[in-house]
Amino acid sequence: MFSVNYILTYIAETMTTSGMVALSFTVLLYYNIFGMRIFFGKPISPKGLVGAMIGGLGICCIFLNEILNFDVGSRAILGLAVGFLATLSASAGNMVAQKSYKLNIPVVITNTWGMLYGSIFTLLVGLIFHTDFAIPMTARFLSAMVYLSLFGTVIAFGAYLSLAGRIGPEKAAYTSIINPVIALVISSFFENFHWTPSIVIGVILCLGGNILTLAPNNVITKLRPNWLR
């Protein structure tokens, strides 16, 4: 989660578009659903599975342009496969974190050791491949690094794994589908992003799938027509 996932993601970015890499990360939801079934024996909720499928359809609508213009060359296909493998690595980390949570190991302890091991492994990979470790001493780079280190890593992973421990990784992983929606909203304010009908439909489907997945079962039962109960 703190190393292999990122290494493979950066490799995938060199082979295919960022949109397709982002699309590959949304399968984290499905990996976690089946991972919880395989490793923890948790039944697959039909409601959650349907919600995940709706959200996945929404993501396809959001990235419709990238999908239609996807280069089917071997390098692009390999990049997408590497993206799926990166997400599988992240899901494996989710399963380990869930086991640690069930053993009552504090999230801060899990994250501390996980980030330490991940940092050491990433350093070794960098040394093996002779990566340049020079840090650009610019305010823009340093401020971005501090933001990603503190808010995008320490706080974000602490919040995510705490949430995953409480409601389950399969539900917490829905953030992988909601994240592109949040990015689009921010982009519309700061990057002059233009909304298209397919993106609007995709956002609606993502939000609808999220509501269905996270809504209590008794609420869903009340909303169903009598002839479906």
C-alpha positions, 0 to 999 in steps of 0.5 A: 500500500505504501510502496509497490502500489505507488511504484507500479502506478508511476510505471503505468503512467509512463505507458498509458494516459493518466485517465486510464490509470485512474480508471484502473484504480477504481477496481479497488472496490471490487478487489476489496469486496472479493478480498473480504470474502476470501480472507475473512469469509464476509458474505458479498452483499448484493446491495453493495455489489449492485452499488459498486457496479453502478459506480463503475458504470459511472466511472466509465461514463466519466472517462468515456472520452479516454476509453473511446480514444484508448490506444490499443497498442501493446504498450498501452495495454501493458500500462493498463495491466500494470495499473490493475496490478498496482491496485491489487497491491493496494487491496492486499495492503487493505486486507493486512490493515483490516487484519491488524484492525481486528487484532486491535493494533492502533492505526497509527502503529500500523501506518508507522511500520507500514510506511517505514517498510515501504520507504525502505523498500522503495529506496532499495528499488531506487538504488537498484535502478539508479534513480536520481534522488536530487530534490528540486529546491524550489518553493513549489516543489517543497510545498507540494512535497510537504502537502503530500507527505502530511495531508496526502499520506499521514492524515489521509491514510490514517483517516482511510484505514480508520474508516476501513476498520469501522465499516469494512474495506469494501465500503471504504474503497468507494472513495476510489470511485468518489475521488474522480468526482471530487477532482472534477468539481475542483477542476471546474473551479480552478482549471476551467473544466467543461462538463459534458453530458456523459460526465454529468451522467457518470457523476450521478451514477457514482453518487447513486451507487455510493448512496446505495452501497452505504445506505442502511439495509432498513432504509433500502427495504422501506424504499422498495415497493411492496411487491418487491418485498 
